[in-house]
Amino acid sequence: MCLGVPGKIVEVYEKNGLKMAKVDFGGIFREACLDYVPEAELGEYCVIHVGFAISVLSESEALETLDLLRQIGTLDEELGKT
């Protein structure tokens, strides 16, 4: 299964002409493309799906979603921890 997972943007930069970010998923950091959500800014939360930010969401929505993913046991799988 492949889900979109909320993560916090901790760094924004350009790479090969694309707006990119370093995203924190509770201590696991991944790179993501922000070109689909150019309004996304440092410190905000985005839903990341296969390396692309697909929407911006509030911190409360992000934390609630992360908690639900932990409860159903899919968060580690989605972040490649298993």
N, C-alpha and C positions, 0 to 999 in steps of 0.2 A: 504494500500500500504506500502511496505517496501523498502526504498531506502538506498543506501550507502551514508553517509554524511561525508564530510571532517572535520577533527578536528586536533588540534595541540597537539603533544605529550609534556606534561609538566613534566612527571615523568616516569622513566622506572625502573622496578623491576622484581624480579622473584617470582612466586607464584605457589606452587605445581609442580615445575619443568618446568613451562611455562614462556616465556618472556611476561610480561604484561606491560601496560602503563595506566597512568591517562591521559585522553584526554580532552582537552578544546574545547567545541563547543560554543564559544562566551559567556562564563560565566557559562555554564552548563557543569559539569564535569561528565564523565563516565569512567568506567574501560573497557579496551579492550585488547584482546590477540594479541600479535605481532608475534606469531610463523609463520604465513604465509608470513610475510615480515621481516625476521630477520635483514635485513640491515637498518631498520628504526631506527632513532636516536632521542634523545632529541631535541626538537625544530622544528622537521620536521612535515609536514602535511601528514596524511594518510586518505584514504577513509575507514570508519568504517561501517560494515554491520553486523547486529545482534551480536555485541560484538567482532567481529574479524576485524583486519586491513587487507584489501585485496590488497591495493596498496599504494605506496608512490607517492605524487605529490608535485609540487612546490607551494610556498605560493600564487603566482598570480593565479594559477589554482584553488587552494582551495578557495580563496576569491571570485573569479568569480562564482564558483559553489554555494557557500553559498548565494551569492547575488541572483542568479537565483532561488534557492529554496525558498528564502524569497519572491521573486516576485510572484511565483506561489502559495504561501501560504501553502507549505507543511513542512517547516522547523520545526515549533513548534510541529506539529503532530509527525514527525519522532523522535524528541528529548523528546517526552512525556510531553510536556508542556501544552497540551490541556486536 
